[in-house]
Amino acid sequence: MSKVHAYNNQQRERGKLTDRHLERLVRHWQAAYGLDVDGMAGPKTLATLAANDNKPQLQPLGEDWVWPMCSLSDGRRPVITSGYKDDNPSRPNHNGVDIFWPWIPSDPDPGKTRRVLSKRKRRWWIPVGAVAVAVRDGRCRDVRPNHKTGGLVWLDIGDVKVGYMHLEKVLVKPHQDVKQGDPIGIIGGNPATKDALAHLHFEVAEIGPGYRPMNVSKWLKNARHRT
């Protein structure tokens, strides 16, 4: 038995490697190789595993993604200002990330609900009419223009689903197919909070029943920026 097999068996015995983890691993493999994503290691899935035994490993998570907010025309890239709960001890229930663009003094004033102060200085910015885009080809599964926290869209992209929240206006319909980079919605604020600062709250979760969020930062760190 190889060292890897022994370690994985030990993890299963300790309950750290569960059937749910194995299903997720199978789903990622199936999505990467264009198979039906059902989480079951059937003949086709096992055949692709066998065929790739001596080939390089799969691409890193998110390498075929683009960021859900494009870079600005002056080259400024969107940034995560509040991270996923595992990376964000001050927000243990934060199941996604908040994304803005850095502010510069020449930016036109978009109004008090769109400018963000940090240590009493303006730091972050969302211009009026800014659009969130599809990180990868997918299908819009859950579209709620009037959710209590603003417009909401869940996009099924095969191995996982991604959520766009606090949208001022939703630009897609249920079951609509979208291509990478297509507009999903206009970025807005959260009407359920008093400050309602405009920003994109972005999540990634497992495909399937229930709500099982994952650390989206692991995908975005490998995603491409585009204008």
N, C-alpha and C positions, 0 to 999 in steps of 0.2 A: 504494500500500500504506500502510495506516495505521501510526502509530507503534507501536500495540499488536501488530499482525501482524508488523511488522519485528522487534520485541523477541522475540516468541515463536519466530519462525523462528531467530533468533540463538541462543536458548536450546536449541533442538533441535540445531542444528549443534554446539554445545558439549557436548552430551550431558547437559545439566542438566534438560531437559524430555524425559522418556522416555515410551515407550508405556505403561508402568505408571502414570505420573502421569496420562496422559490417560484411562486406564481408570477410575482413581479419581475423576476429575472427572466423567466420564459417570455413574458410579454415584451420586455425590452428587446430580447433577441429576435422575436417574430417581427416586430416593427422595423428593426434595422435591416432585415433580410426580405422584406416585402411579403411576409406570410400573413395569413389571417391571425389577427391578434385576439386569441381567446384564453391565453394562459395555460393551455394544455400541451404537454410535450408529446404530440402525435408523431406519426411516421415522417411527415415532411420536416417538422422541426428537428427531430433527431437526425434526419439525413443531412440537414444543413450544419448541424453541430459536428457530425462526423467529417463532413467535407471540409470544415474549417479548423480541424484539430491542429494543423500545423501552419495556419495562416496568422497574420497579425491580429491583435485583439480589436474589438469593436471601437469605433470612434468615441471620444469622450461625450458625456451628456451635453446636449445643447449645441454641439458643433455644427449641426445643420439648421439651427435656429437663427433668426434675427431678433434684435431687441424689440420689445413691444412699443417703444417710442423711438422714432428716427432721430438721427443727429440733426442739429440745426444747420442752416446754410453757412454759418461762420465756423462750423466744425465742432461746436460744443456737443458733447455726448450726454445722454441721460445718465443719471446716477441714482443709486439706491440710497435713500436718506434714512430709512427705518427698515431694518432687516427682519428676516423670518425669526420666529420665536426662539429657535435653538441658538441663534446668534445674537439675540436681543433680550437679555435678562430683564430689562425694564418693561417689556411687553410680552409676558408669557403666553398670551392668547392671540398673538399676531400671526395668523396663518399664511401670510404672504409678505410682499415687500411693497414699500411706497417709493414711487419713482418721480423725480423732478428733473429739470435742467438747471444747471448753475445760472445764477443771475449775474449780469454785469450792468454797470451804471447807465449804459446807453439803451437798455431795454425800455420800451414804452411801458408806462404804468398800466398794468392790466386790471387794477382795482384791488381792494383790500382782501377779497376772498381768494386772490390768485398769487399774491406776493407773500413770502414766508420770511419771518424774522428768526434769526438764531443769534443768541447773545446780543439782542437788541440791534442787530445789523441784518440787512436784507441779504439772504443767501441763495434762495431757490426761487424758481419761476416756472409758471405755466402760462404761455400766451393764450389769448382768447382764440378758440377754434382749433387748438392743438388736437391731433388725432392719434389714437392708439391703433396699432396694426397687428395683423396675424403673424405670429412668430414662425409658423410653418403652415403648409397646406392642411386644411381640416374641414370639419363640418360643425356648424353652430347647433349645439344641442339644447342649451338652456338660454333663452333670451327673454329678459324681463326689463322692459324700458322704464317701468315705474316701481322698481324695488325700493324699499324704505331707505337704503343707503345709496340711492342713485341707480342709474342704468347698470344692468349686470348682463354679462355674456359669458357662457362657458363654451369653449371651443374644443372639440374632440380632435386631437392630432395623431391618434393611433396608439402610441404606447402610454400616453398620459393625456389628461385634459388640462387646459389652462383657463383661468378665470380673469376677466377684466371687470373692475368694479369702480364705482363712483363716476359713471359716465353721465355727462350732461345730456347727450343724445346718442341713442343706439342706431347704428347704420347698417345692421344686418337683420335677417329674419330667421326664425326657427328652421332648422334643417337646410339652411343655405350652405353651399360649398364655397369655401374661400381659398385663395392662393396666398402664399407667403407674401407679406407686405400689403395685402388688401386692408382697407380701413375697417375697423371694428366699431369704433364709436368716438365721439368727441369727449375729451377728458374734462371732467367736472369736479364737483366737490361732494361731500357726504352730507345730505340734508338731515341725517339723523344726529349730527353733532352741531354744536353751536357755532364753532369756527368755520366749518364747512370749507376748509382750504382746498382748492382745486389741486388734485394730483391723481396719478394712476395707482390704484391698489391692484397688484397682480399676483396671482396664485397659480400653483400647479398641484394637481391631485391625481390619485390613481383612478384608472378607468374601472367602472363597476358600481355595484350598489353601495349606498352609504357615502359618507364624506371622509376621505382619508388624505389630508393635505401632506405635501412633501416640501422639502427645502428648495424653493425655486432658485435660490442663489447658485446652486450647483449647476444649473442649466445656463443661467445668464452669464456666468463667468466665462463660458466658452462660446457664447452666441456672438454673431457678427453685428457690428454697427453699420447702419446704412443711412444715407441722406434721403 
